[in-house]
Amino acid sequence: MQSALTRILQDHERRRSAEISAREAEQAGLEKFLADATTALAAVIAPCFEWFSEELKRHNHACTIEVQKQDPRDKRSEVKIMLTIFPDHTTLPQGNPALSYTASAHRLKVNAHRSITTRSGRLIPASIGDYELTQITPALVDRHLLEWAETIFAQA
C-alpha cells in the first residue's frame, strides 16, 4: 500500500513539474516573440516610417510616429508603432489617417492596420493583414505606405 501511494504521489509530482515546465517554456516563447518584434519595429518599420515622414513634411503634411513599447510588468502586452498623417497640418474632427503595426504576444503575429478618411469625412479603419515576423520587410512596409498614401491623397 505504501508503494502504491508513493507511486501516485510521484506521478502527480511529475505531471505538475511537466505543467510548470510547459508554462515556463510558453512564457519564454512569448518574451522572445515580443523582444524580436521590438527589434523588427525598430530596425525595419521605423526607418520606413521615418523616410515617409520626411517626404510628407517636404510636401507640407505634418505627421507623428508613436511607439508603444512592451509593458515590463505585463509580458503579454503588445508592441506597436503608428504613423499618423495631418494633411496640410490639419487635425480632422473624425480623426486622422494612420498606419500601424501591432505585435501581439497572444497571437504571435504582427497585424498591419490602416485608417483612411473618405471624401464624406468618415474615418474607415481596416486590417491590412497578419504577418509572421519574418514577413515584415522594408519592401512590405513601403508597399503598405505607398498604397495607403494613394488612398489618402488620391481623394484630394
VOSEVO-918988 format. One record per residue (C-alpha): residue number from 1; residue in three letters; x negated, y, z negated. Coordinates in steps of 0.1 Angstrom, whole numbers, plus 5000, padded with zeros to 4 digits. Layout:
REM VOSEVO-918988
PT seq type east north   up
PT NUM  ala    X     Y    Z
...
END
This chain:
REM VOSEVO-918988
PT seq type east north   up
PT   1  met 5000  5000 5000
PT   2  gln 4972  5024 4992
PT   3  ser 4956  5018 5026
PT   4  ala 4989  5025 5043
PT   5  leu 4992  5058 5025
PT   6  thr 4955  5066 5033
PT   7  arg 4961  5059 5070
PT   8  ile 4993  5080 5071
PT   9  leu 4975  5110 5054
PT  10  gln 4945  5106 5077
PT  11  asp 4968  5106 5108
PT  12  his 4986  5137 5095
PT  13  glu 4953  5154 5090
PT  14  arg 4941  5145 5125
PT  15  arg 4973  5159 5141
PT  16  arg 4971  5191 5120
PT  17  ser 4934  5195 5129
PT  18  ala 4942  5190 5166
PT  19  glu 4970  5216 5164
PT  20  ile 4947  5241 5148
PT  21  ser 4920  5235 5174
PT  22  ala 4946  5239 5202
PT  23  arg 4958  5272 5188
PT  24  glu 4922  5285 5184
PT  25  ala 4914  5275 5220
PT  26  glu 4946  5292 5232
PT  27  gln 4937  5324 5213
PT  28  ala 4901  5323 5226
PT  29  gly 4915  5320 5262
PT  30  leu 4938  5350 5256
PT  31  glu 4910  5371 5243
PT  32  lys 4888  5361 5272
PT  33  phe 4915  5370 5297
PT  34  leu 4920  5404 5282
PT  35  ala 4883  5411 5280
PT  36  asp 4879  5401 5317
PT  37  ala 4910  5422 5326
PT  38  thr 4895  5452 5308
PT  39  thr 4863  5447 5328
PT  40  ala 4883  5444 5361
PT  41  leu 4902  5475 5353
PT  42  ala 4870  5495 5346
PT  43  ala 4849  5480 5374
PT  44  val 4874  5476 5402
PT  45  ile 4906  5496 5398
PT  46  ala 4893  5527 5380
PT  47  pro 4868  5536 5408
PT  48  cys 4895  5532 5434
PT  49  phe 4919  5554 5414
PT  50  glu 4891  5580 5408
PT  51  trp 4883  5581 5446
PT  52  phe 4920  5585 5454
PT  53  ser 4925  5611 5427
PT  54  glu 4897  5632 5442
PT  55  glu 4913  5630 5476
PT  56  leu 4947  5641 5461
PT  57  lys 4931  5671 5444
PT  58  arg 4914  5681 5476
PT  59  his 4949  5683 5491
PT  60  asn 4963  5703 5462
PT  61  his 4981  5674 5444
PT  62  ala 4974  5670 5407
PT  63  cys 4972  5635 5391
PT  64  thr 4963  5618 5360
PT  65  ile 4947  5584 5353
PT  66  glu 4956  5568 5320
PT  67  val 4941  5537 5305
PT  68  gln 4958  5517 5277
PT  69  lys 4933  5495 5260
PT  70  gln 4939  5464 5241
PT  71  asp 4950  5469 5205
PT  72  pro 4923  5453 5185
PT  73  arg 4948  5443 5158
PT  74  asp 4970  5425 5185
PT  75  lys 4951  5400 5206
PT  76  arg 4982  5395 5228
PT  77  ser 4985  5431 5237
PT  78  glu 4984  5444 5273
PT  79  val 4957  5463 5291
PT  80  lys 4969  5489 5316
PT  81  ile 4957  5516 5340
PT  82  met 4981  5540 5356
PT  83  leu 4977  5568 5382
PT  84  thr 5005  5594 5383
PT  85  ile 5008  5620 5410
PT  86  phe 5022  5655 5405
PT  87  pro 5029  5666 5442
PT  88  asp 5020  5702 5446
PT  89  his 5012  5704 5409
PT  90  thr 5049  5698 5401
PT  91  thr 5063  5678 5372
PT  92  leu 5095  5663 5386
PT  93  pro 5125  5661 5363
PT  94  gln 5132  5624 5370
PT  95  gly 5095  5615 5366
PT  96  asn 5065  5615 5389
PT  97  pro 5054  5587 5412
PT  98  ala 5030  5563 5395
PT  99  leu 5009  5532 5404
PT 100  ser 4998  5509 5376
PT 101  tyr 4982  5476 5369
PT 102  thr 4990  5458 5337
PT 103  ala 4972  5427 5325
PT 104  ser 4994  5406 5303
PT 105  ala 4979  5381 5280
PT 106  his 5013  5365 5277
PT 107  arg 5014  5357 5314
PT 108  leu 4977  5356 5321
PT 109  lys 4983  5377 5352
PT 110  val 4979  5413 5364
PT 111  asn 5012  5430 5375
PT 112  ala 5009  5458 5401
PT 113  his 5038  5482 5398
PT 114  arg 5047  5514 5416
PT 115  ser 5073  5540 5414
PT 116  ile 5083  5565 5441
PT 117  thr 5106  5594 5443
PT 118  thr 5133  5593 5470
PT 119  arg 5145  5623 5491
PT 120  ser 5176  5625 5469
PT 121  gly 5153  5628 5438
PT 122  arg 5157  5594 5423
PT 123  leu 5127  5576 5409
PT 124  ile 5126  5540 5421
PT 125  pro 5103  5516 5402
PT 126  ala 5092  5483 5419
PT 127  ser 5068  5455 5412
PT 128  ile 5043  5450 5439
PT 129  gly 5032  5416 5427
PT 130  asp 5015  5394 5402
PT 131  tyr 4978  5387 5407
PT 132  glu 4951  5365 5392
PT 133  leu 4921  5385 5380
PT 134  thr 4900  5371 5409
PT 135  gln 4925  5386 5434
PT 136  ile 4920  5421 5421
PT 137  thr 4896  5436 5446
PT 138  pro 4888  5471 5458
PT 139  ala 4905  5462 5492
PT 140  leu 4937  5452 5474
PT 141  val 4938  5483 5453
PT 142  asp 4930  5506 5482
PT 143  arg 4958  5489 5502
PT 144  his 4983  5495 5474
PT 145  leu 4971  5531 5470
PT 146  leu 4975  5538 5507
PT 147  glu 5009  5521 5511
PT 148  trp 5021  5539 5480
PT 149  ala 5008  5573 5493
PT 150  glu 5026  5566 5526
PT 151  thr 5059  5561 5509
PT 152  ile 5054  5593 5488
PT 153  phe 5040  5617 5514
PT 154  ala 5059  5605 5545
PT 155  gln 5090  5620 5529
PT 156  ala 5076  5655 5528
END
